[in-house]
Amino acid sequence: QVQLVESGGGLVQAGGSLRLSCRVSGMTDEIDIIDWYRQTPGKQRDLVAAVSSSGTTQYSDSVKGRFAISRDNAKNMLFLQMNNLIPEDTAVYYCHALTLSPVQHYWGQGTQVTVSS
């Protein structure tokens, strides 16, 4: 089992920055990919940024150049630095972990990010 707890969401003006954190506990050595998703009401949950166990990162086109995903393996933490925020970034942001052997998805409870114009 893997447990994920997000923090760092809040209200920010357009152009501002926020840093989300995800505390990871449990079978952390089994995680193959860990990432951030976001979801707005009535829409599907979309991938924002991901980092593999080898350190390879991936970003959605909508956040590329503005967001940065990073991990601190020693502290079992995942971060999402969000810069130059726009109102369209408003969503609930979820930390997600994937193990491949066996395939298992884990989700945090989510943290709300609201960007005002």
BAMARNU-844587 format. One record per residue (C-alpha): x, y, z. Coordinates in nm, 4 decimals. Layout:
<nodes>
X | Y | Z
...
</nodes>
This chain:
<nodes>
0.0000 | 0.0000 | 0.0000
0.1001 | 0.3581 | -0.0691
-0.0421 | 0.6623 | 0.1061
-0.0380 | 1.0097 | -0.0484
-0.1183 | 1.3374 | 0.1268
-0.1199 | 1.6655 | -0.0657
-0.0775 | 2.0147 | 0.0711
-0.0025 | 2.3646 | -0.0520
-0.3153 | 2.4568 | -0.2433
-0.4902 | 2.7882 | -0.2022
-0.6078 | 3.1073 | -0.3653
-0.3655 | 3.3076 | -0.5766
-0.3922 | 3.5889 | -0.8284
-0.3132 | 3.5322 | -1.1927
0.0597 | 3.5536 | -1.2503
0.1360 | 3.4245 | -0.9041
0.2986 | 3.1041 | -0.7867
0.2167 | 2.8100 | -0.5642
0.4092 | 2.5031 | -0.4602
0.2200 | 2.1822 | -0.4019
0.3639 | 1.9058 | -0.1875
0.2781 | 1.5392 | -0.1659
0.3951 | 1.3309 | 0.1263
0.4430 | 0.9688 | 0.0215
0.4445 | 0.6817 | 0.2683
0.4115 | 0.3056 | 0.2683
0.5666 | 0.0890 | -0.0027
0.7499 | 0.3779 | -0.1659
1.0152 | 0.1529 | -0.3238
0.7433 | -0.0125 | -0.5327
0.6390 | 0.3111 | -0.7048
0.7291 | 0.3263 | -1.0738
0.5692 | 0.6553 | -1.1695
0.4460 | 0.9373 | -0.9509
0.2629 | 1.2365 | -1.0855
0.0145 | 1.5179 | -1.0497
-0.3328 | 1.5240 | -1.1987
-0.5980 | 1.7923 | -1.1845
-0.9730 | 1.7943 | -1.2183
-1.2436 | 2.0562 | -1.2585
-1.6142 | 1.9919 | -1.1926
-1.7778 | 1.7815 | -1.4607
-1.4515 | 1.6995 | -1.6364
-1.2136 | 1.4065 | -1.6324
-0.8981 | 1.4023 | -1.4292
-0.6060 | 1.5108 | -1.6490
-0.2342 | 1.4493 | -1.6163
-0.0365 | 1.7629 | -1.5340
0.3173 | 1.6376 | -1.4747
0.4877 | 1.3062 | -1.4088
0.8270 | 1.1801 | -1.2994
0.9460 | 0.8227 | -1.3326
1.1679 | 0.6289 | -1.0942
1.4590 | 0.7061 | -1.3304
1.3873 | 1.0783 | -1.3089
1.2331 | 1.1273 | -1.6513
0.9738 | 1.4034 | -1.6454
0.6686 | 1.4676 | -1.8588
0.4364 | 1.7675 | -1.8746
0.1060 | 1.8454 | -2.0340
0.1295 | 2.1069 | -2.3068
-0.0849 | 2.3469 | -2.1053
0.1685 | 2.3729 | -1.8212
0.4979 | 2.3189 | -2.0012
0.7390 | 2.5991 | -1.9192
0.5350 | 2.7139 | -1.6191
0.5221 | 2.4117 | -1.3894
0.8056 | 2.1956 | -1.2596
0.7737 | 1.8556 | -1.0951
1.0414 | 1.7335 | -0.8575
1.0886 | 1.4658 | -0.5976
1.2960 | 1.4302 | -0.2840
1.3444 | 1.0572 | -0.2450
1.5236 | 1.0921 | 0.0875
1.2201 | 1.2655 | 0.2369
0.9589 | 1.0761 | 0.0328
0.8163 | 1.3974 | -0.1021
0.6837 | 1.5039 | -0.4404
0.6506 | 1.8684 | -0.5399
0.4843 | 2.0724 | -0.8088
0.6142 | 2.4262 | -0.8495
0.3527 | 2.6277 | -1.0360
0.4551 | 2.9653 | -1.1769
0.2753 | 3.2234 | -1.3867
-0.0601 | 3.0774 | -1.2885
-0.3651 | 3.1518 | -1.5003
-0.7365 | 3.1144 | -1.4139
-0.7522 | 2.8017 | -1.6295
-0.5202 | 2.6317 | -1.3795
-0.8015 | 2.6404 | -1.1224
-0.8740 | 2.2806 | -1.0241
-0.8368 | 2.0189 | -0.7560
-0.4859 | 1.8799 | -0.7833
-0.4219 | 1.5154 | -0.7002
-0.1029 | 1.3290 | -0.6279
-0.1027 | 0.9882 | -0.7953
0.1324 | 0.6908 | -0.7753
0.1505 | 0.3880 | -1.0012
0.3121 | 0.0533 | -0.9329
0.3573 | -0.1865 | -1.2226
0.4107 | -0.5144 | -1.0411
0.1244 | -0.5516 | -0.9832
-0.0507 | -0.2629 | -1.1525
-0.1988 | -0.0519 | -0.8767
-0.3090 | 0.3110 | -0.8689
-0.2988 | 0.5239 | -0.5561
-0.4530 | 0.8699 | -0.5115
-0.4303 | 1.1431 | -0.2550
-0.7330 | 1.3323 | -0.1300
-0.6631 | 1.6362 | -0.3490
-0.5865 | 2.0008 | -0.2811
-0.7785 | 2.2944 | -0.4265
-0.5976 | 2.5546 | -0.6337
-0.7917 | 2.8662 | -0.7284
-0.6446 | 3.1327 | -0.9550
-0.8312 | 3.4626 | -0.9677
-0.8145 | 3.6952 | -1.2655
</nodes>
